[in-house]
Amino acid sequence: VLDDISIMFRQKNKQYRTNNDDLANFTKGALMLGYEPNEIGRFEALKGYVLKHISKVYNGTLDEDKMDESIMDIAVYFIIATVMHRRMEQANESQNRE
């Protein structure tokens, strides 16, 4: 299962990044939602992606078509959320050192 999630993470990473921004899809989503294009705004955009899949899982059944994919999508989005959180912590730590 972890190998499958790793593969999906790499696929999503290719889908969501540009040469200048490895979270470009979330950056654009933040702007579209009226947030600043920073980690907080990207996180708000990410929650919209997650909510779609959580809704499918919540309203679906375990044997439903593509349920496995939605469950793995949720795991991948939370890995991306962890990356966002760690980046924000690192930025805050850098600012506190200055």
N, C-alpha and C positions, 0 to 999 in steps of 0.2 A: 504494500500500500504506500509506504514512504517513497519507494522508487517512482510509483505512478504520480504522486504529488510533486516530486522533484521534476519529473518530465513536464507536468502541467505548469509548474512555476516557471520553468525555462521558456515554455511556449508563451505564457502570459507576458513574461518579461520582454520577449521580442515584439509582442503585439502592442505593449503599452509604452515603449521607450522610443526616443529619437536619439540622434547623435549627441545632442546637448542636454537632454533631460531623461534620466532613466525612469521617471515617473510621469512622463508627458501626458498620458491620458488622464491621470488624476489632477495634474496641474490645470489642464483645460477644463476638466469637470469642476474644479474649484472656482475658476473664473466664471463659468456658466452659472454657478449657483450663487455668485455674488461674494465669494470669499477671496481673500488674498491668496496668491499662488505660493503658499508656504506649506510647511508640514501640517499645520492645523487645517488649512483649507483643503489640502489633498486628502487628509483623513476624513473630512466631511464628505468629500466626493466618493471616497472608498466605501463609506457606510451605505451609500445608495446602491452600489454594486452588490454588497453583502446582503442588503435587505431583500433584493430580488430573489436571491438564492435561498435565504432563510424562509421567505414566504412560500417558495415552491416546496421546500422540505416540510414546513409546518402544515401546509394544506394538502400535501401529497401522501402517498403510501410508499412503503419500503420497496415494493415490487414495481413501482412506476418506472416508465421509460426515462432514462437519463437521470434517475435519482442519484446514482453513484457519482455522476459528473457534477451535479449540484453540490453534493456533500464535499467533494474534493475541491471545488471552486471556493467554498467557504473556507476550507483549510488554507488554501493558497492566499486568499485575501487577508486572512489573519496573519500569515507570515509577512505579507507586504506591510500590514499595519505595524507589526513588530519592528520592521526596518524603519518605518517612519518615526516610531516612538524613539528608537535608539538614536537616530539622527538628531532628533530634537533635543534629547538629553545631552548628546555630544556638543551641540551648538550652545546649549545653556552652560555646560561646564566650561567651554572655551570662553564665553562671555564673562563668567564669574572669575576666571583666572586673570582677566585683563584689568 
